[in-house]
């Protein structure tokens, strides 16, 4: 009997908790407007400074990619190229120039990306 009384009391209290509040619809205009974020908070976080080991690894990859791309381009010098191959040579040469500009600006990540793209482009050349 006590168990039945306890269960009915719990059920009654649970029903009171949910039905005690009146749920009137609230106009969207009457709701508070959240504070706008500061301009500084909207900026992306600054990249973490690169460690010496990371910088050295990145530079060695850039050197390897640019060396491989330049070697492939050198093999194509003096060969009769198809229009597609000429376009590939021009694009790879442009990417290598942009790599140099990024290195001079100190942007190693961008330089690495450009060097990798140049290397990948020159892999399609077959000028042996």
HUZI-V274124 format. One record per backbone hydrogen bond with DSSP energy under -0.5 kcal/mol. NH is the residue of the N-H (numbers start at 0). CO is the residue of the C=O. Records with the same first field share a line. If there is no record, write none. Layout:
NH: CO, CO
This chain:
4: 0
5: 1
6: 2
7: 3
8: 4
9: 5
10: 6
11: 7
12: 8
13: 9
14: 10
15: 11
16: 12
17: 13
18: 14
19: 15
23: 21
29: 26
30: 26, 27
41: 37
42: 38, 39
54: 50
55: 51
56: 52
57: 53
58: 54
59: 55
60: 56
61: 57
62: 58
63: 59
64: 60
65: 61
66: 62
67: 63
68: 64
69: 65
70: 66
71: 67
72: 68
73: 69
74: 70
75: 71, 72
76: 72, 73
78: 75
80: 78
85: 81
86: 82
87: 83
88: 84
89: 85
90: 86
91: 87
92: 88
93: 89
94: 90
95: 91
96: 92
97: 93
98: 94
99: 95
100: 96
101: 97
102: 98
103: 99
104: 100
105: 101, 102
106: 101
107: 105
110: 106
111: 107
112: 108
113: 109
114: 110
115: 111
116: 112
117: 113
118: 114
119: 115
120: 116
121: 117
122: 118
123: 120
124: 121
